[in-house]
Amino acid sequence: MDEEMKLEFKKQHIETYKNAVRENILNNTNVLVDEDIMSLLKKPPLDSMDFIKSKFLDLAKKNKIVLNTEELSKILDNYRKYLLKCLPDIKKIRVDTLTEIIGKVDFSKDNDVIKIKRGDFNNINKDIKKSINTYLSDGLDKQILKNIKNIFKDDVEETAKNKIVTDITKYIKGAYHKQLIENLDMKILVKDTTLINTVKETTDRYLFTLSNSRLLNDDNDIA
């Protein structure tokens, strides 16, 4: 085979490999963000699974008052819609940063391959959590606390209102936030591990074809 043609086949093989890894990154990130992280932030399928709403109702019961549950549901729906606004940024951070790894491989040698290591996720995951923490904090202020007066009836004493505001703020910033981040860490760890293994499999296929294809192997010519 003509040497120039052989080089062109290798170039095409490398581009196919790079595109396959890009697809690995995109598909993995889409599942992480659109399914795993979204499930933590969106409205739960059942009221019994809505821990913030349940906490509001428990606090109301302890303070012997009745809340406007219709207004409470509206506030929490808007809060969760606000949280979901962080998802496009998270997706972009992860895809863009991981895709940069592909461009750093020059493929000057046959054994040059794309490697995604555990440490490559450190800054990405810090940025993801920073973004979510910002939205959680801002959402609490802008969506819940700003509108919380709407859930109280006119005859509710200020001391009871203030007690509920204080306690729900403590809960959302404390136990709720901690549990959400723990669940987030677990989902991220699973998807990071999955992507590392998926890229390894893609790399193994690339190297196998590079070593065994008559079109790509320097030791075999086609008449």
C-alpha positions, 0 to 999 in steps of 0.5 A: 500500500502507498505510504501516504494512503496508509497514513491517511487510514491511520489519521482516519482511525485516530479521528474515529477514536477521538470522536468515540471518546467524545461520545463517551464523555457526552453520553456519560455526562448527559446521564449524570446531569439529566437523570442522576443530578436532576433526580436530586433537585426536581420535585419528588414523585410523591409528597411523602418523599418531599422532605422539605415539605414534610419538615414544614408540616412537622414544624407547623404541627409543633407550633400548633398552626395550619399552613396554606399548603397550596402556597407552600407547594407553589413555593417549593415548586418554584424553588426546585425549578430554580435549582434545575437552572444549574444543570446546563452549566454543570453539563458544560463544565464537565463536557468541556473540561474532559474533552480538553484531555482529548486535544492534549494527545498528539498521537505521534506514537502508535501507543499514544492514547487518551487516558481519563484518570480519577484526578481529572475529575477533581476540579470538575467535581469541585465546580459542580458542587460549587454551582449546586451550593450557590443555587441551593443558597440563592434558591433558599433566599429568593424562592423560599424565604422571600415568599414564606409569608404567603404560607401563614394565615393572618392570625398566626403570631409573629413568634410562631412565624419566626420560629418556623422560618428559623427552623426551616432555614436551619434544616435546609442549610444543615441536614437537607443540604448534607444529605443532598451532597452525600447523594450527589457525591455517590452519583458522581463517583459512579458515573466517573468510574463508569466513564473511566472504564468506558474510555478504557474499553474504547481505547482497547478497541482502538489499539486492537484495530491499530495492531491487527488491521491490514490497512493500519499495520506497517508490517502488512501491505495490500497488493 
